[in-house]
Amino acid sequence: MSKLAREEYVEQAYLFRAMSQRMNSTDPVQEMLGNLREEILATTNLPLAIDYLLAELNHVGTMSTAMGKMAHYFTPYQTYLVAAAESEGGRFDMNLALLILEHEAKFRAAEAPPNSMFFFQFETISRNRLSYDHGLEAISQDPIFNNDWSRWILKVRHQIGMVDLADLVYVHSDHYLQRQRQTGQVNVQTPDPLLFGEKEGRIALANRNKEPGFLFSALQRQLNYPAVPKPQRRDPNKDLLPKMLRNLERLEVRMKLLEDEQRDRGIDLSQFYDPRNPE
């Protein structure tokens, strides 16, 4: 697939943000998407994509299958995130996936450079403990990356876990090339491929053999790519009052039953009958 027009990514970001905000409502997902379709700019192709998403939701109950069939519009990485959120055995939350997709679409609309986009996508996989194998394969097929990038990402896919990301970035940076030349070595070969500048190389060198989170934090600050959304912990005190009220209601019912029994009247079971079905 080729890159989409900026307005497509702007509308995608709006769609993902609105879905995340309305996901916890009582309305069915199909109805929510149907309403959002009317809000999306009609001059883009997104309303047509939503129609296909709705058809697939009604047919098989998932969105990722439809996104996979629309590889000309949704990137494999976007499809992978939604598929991971829809997986029954996974721990990846759909609301979090939609937040990530919103940030990524906004970044694409802002003409994201390939190096920053790679770090954003890779950090998303790492922080959420998603599959490096499937995730990096999806990233390598992103239209933002040329052949050199795709080839290198697939190389990372096979080496990650055995070699630190900081080392992989450093040896393919301009900073590595400059340091080799400063040592006075003869016939210094340019790294193949040379994907990162001196800044990324310096950051990678400074974070070798360190916690990967330090590398991501430094890269995010220096390259100014969007911070990866993190899962929000639910406040246990938020449900405390409703839970106490339900327990009090149960205690009141039990106390009333005990009082009725002690008054030799027995327990009136008629109060538990369904008036629509007296039998």
Beta strands, then each sheet from edge to edge (+ up, - down):
end
